[in-house]
Structures are given as C-alpha cells and as structure tokens.
Amino acid sequence: MSEYSIEEITADHLAHITAVAQGLAGDVRALVDATVRTQVGDDDVAAAREHIAAATALLRREQLPGAFGIRFSATAGKRNWGNAMVGLRNPVAPPMHMSYDGEKITGTVDLGAAYEGPAGLVHGGILAALLDQALGSAAENAGVPGMTGTLNVRYRQATVLGPVTVSAWLDRTEGIKSFAKGTVSTADGVTVEADGVFILPRWARGQSQEDAVRTVGEG
Ligand SMILES: CCCCC/C=C\C/C=C\C/C=C\C/C=C\CCCC(=O)SCCNC(=O)CCNC(=O)[C@H](O)C(C)(C)COP(=O)(O)OP(=O)(O)OC[C@H]1O[C@@H](n2cnc3c(N)ncnc32)[C@H](O)[C@@H]1OP(=O)(O)O
C-alpha cells in the first residue's frame, strides 16, 4: 500500500499546478455535461470524437502508474486531488467545495445533468457519496480520522438537480471510532439525513499521522 505519500512542494509551484489542474478538470467536466446534453447530428459527434481522441492521446503521453493517491506536504497540507467527490484534478468529482467552521463542515456543490438518477433528480448514490465524504472529513477534522465502517442514509424527499448544500458534524468519538452525522439540503429543505461510523484502521493505530504516512509510504 503506497497510496499515501509525503511530497514537499514550494508555494509557487503549488499555485501553478493548482491552476493547471483546476483548468483541465473544469474543461473535462464541461465536456461531460455537453456530452450528456448534446443534440448535434452524427457528423458533429464524429468530429467531436476525433478531437477528444486527440486530447486523450496528448494527456496519455505522460501518466502516473496508478491513481493520484493522497499526498501530504508542509506547504500544501493534504492533497487528495484524485478524490471522486472533492478531487481538484478529478473531473468525475462534481466537485464539492468544503468549508470548515469549528467542528461543522459545509459542502457546496452544483449537481448538473451528469448526476441524474430519477428524471430531473439527483442519483441517490451520488448523495450517499457526498455525505460519506463530508462525514468522513468531519471525523478527520475532529482528530479521529477513519475508514467508513457503516453509513446509514435516509432519503426524506427527492433532491432536485442543481445547487445542494451538505452539512456534516462530529457527534461523538469512542476510542478509535468516530460517529458523524450530516444532511443534504436544497431550496426544498433537508432532503437526506445520514449518520456513520468511521474507524481508524489497525495499521494506523498508535501512530502519529506522519508516522502512519511513512509506514504506508514505504509499504
Ligand atoms: C494517513 C494516515 C492517517 C490514518 C488515516 C487512515 C484512514 C483514514 C482515511 C481517510 C480519512 C480522511 C477523510 C475522510 C474522507 C472521506 C471519506 C471517504 C471514506 C471512504 O470512502 S472509506 C472507503 C470505504 N470503507 C472501507 O473500505 C472500509 C473497509 N473496512 C475496513 O477497512 C475495516 O473493516 C475497518 C477499518 C472499518 C474496521 O476494521 P478493523 O480491523 O479496524 O476492526 P476491528 O475489528 O479492530 O474493530 C474496531 C471497532 O470497530 C467496530 N467495527 C468494525 N467494523 C465496523 C463496521 N463496518 N461498522 C461499524 N463498526 C465496525 C468493531 O465492532 C470494533 O468496535 P469495538 O471496539 O467497540 O468492539
């Protein structure tokens, strides 16, 4: 397991690669939305596919051997840029933008046509994933990070595609277990409620975060 790593990086370089990654991911996200909603004819689709194939070949010239992983540094903190919900360089991530106010986390996200489940409504799995991320971050933010052990999700009313707010907070901790809760809200009010248990895995117990990263980084 070597997906956690330490990578020192200067502030200038961080600013540069952040802008580049956000730009590219944003362009690809726009492409996905355009693909879902296009109504152009076959010839235009064929021409677009040629452009897409050329862009893919260009990006494939130099690739990571696997996923981005999670990288830590003194200047940049934690970079989970490949994360499927919040990853800065991942166009699959809507992305959710998270802000922290003490132990409360607020995630804002605009869910477009690419996140549809029932007609005009957000796919329930996407909502569960956003809650998983926010509740997990609430546990981590409270100092007891962990893998999701159990996540309970109650869909109270349909969530219409569009802007959505995710709230999450730590309920309590019991040793290596964190219990977090959260909601999804829209203009219609709370649409989803969740609670979850996040468990610090065995390999990380009794280690500082830095030691844990070194252990897995060498593993
Ligand atoms: C980087 C270094 C720092 C270390 C951080 C490590 C991990 C943190 C990772 C990220 C956190 C950061 C941000 C969060 C952001 C996003 C959230 C997304 C998270 C995910 O997307 S994550 C993917 C889905 N997730 C999995 O892929 C988990 C697969 N699974 C396992 O990795 C193990 O299964 C594990 C670790 C869950 C437990 O394994 P284990 O060996 O540690 O368990 P053990 O037997 O020691 O039990 C200890 C106590 O937990 C209770 N317990 C056990 N299992 C439970 C369960 N499922 N539900 C409720 N309670 C459970 C027992 O009943 C006992 O309780 P008690 O002590 O009271 O009896």
The ligand as an ORCA input file, in Angstrom:
! r2SCAN-3c Opt
* xyz 0 1
  C      -2.948      8.816      6.568
  C      -2.650      8.434      7.878
  C      -3.688      8.648      8.884
  C      -4.575      7.481      9.066
  C      -5.906      7.664      8.416
  C      -6.470      6.404      7.924
  C      -7.638      6.322      7.287
  C      -8.472      7.484      7.147
  C      -8.798      7.699      5.753
  C      -9.420      8.801      5.391
  C      -9.961      9.765      6.351
  C      -9.982     11.105      5.800
  C     -11.035     11.736      5.274
  C     -12.290     11.075      5.042
  C     -12.768     11.453      3.761
  C     -13.585     10.761      3.013
  C     -14.435      9.685      3.452
  C     -14.468      8.598      2.428
  C     -14.108      7.384      3.143
  C     -14.192      6.165      2.335
  O     -14.678      6.097      1.270
  S     -13.510      4.805      3.079
  C     -13.850      3.505      1.921
  C     -14.951      2.608      2.327
  N     -14.621      1.902      3.542
  C     -13.824      0.844      3.553
  O     -13.308      0.419      2.552
  C     -13.611      0.199      4.903
  C     -13.214     -1.245      4.754
  N     -13.145     -1.846      6.067
  C     -12.059     -1.752      6.839
  O     -11.018     -1.227      6.462
  C     -12.183     -2.331      8.193
  O     -13.200     -3.281      8.241
  C     -12.413     -1.257      9.288
  C     -11.192     -0.318      9.350
  C     -13.702     -0.456      9.005
  C     -12.587     -1.954     10.635
  O     -11.625     -2.942     10.698
  P     -10.772     -3.172     11.979
  O      -9.908     -4.380     11.776
  O     -10.085     -1.930     12.338
  O     -11.901     -3.519     13.018
  P     -11.794     -4.026     14.461
  O     -12.222     -5.463     14.449
  O     -10.482     -3.695     15.102
  O     -12.981     -3.193     15.147
  C     -12.777     -1.963     15.754
  C     -14.122     -1.475     16.277
  O     -14.898     -1.070     15.130
  C     -16.126     -1.830     15.063
  N     -16.375     -2.092     13.645
  C     -15.640     -2.825     12.812
  N     -16.113     -2.785     11.583
  C     -17.218     -1.993     11.633
  C     -18.136     -1.574     10.678
  N     -18.021     -1.938      9.405
  N     -19.138     -0.756     11.051
  C     -19.256     -0.392     12.332
  N     -18.384     -0.754     13.301
  C     -17.393     -1.569     12.981
  C     -15.870     -3.074     15.847
  O     -17.054     -3.607     16.381
  C     -14.946     -2.555     16.938
  O     -15.728     -1.896     17.923
  P     -15.500     -2.202     19.485
  O     -14.040     -1.942     19.732
  O     -16.388     -1.227     20.184
  O     -15.866     -3.619     19.671
*
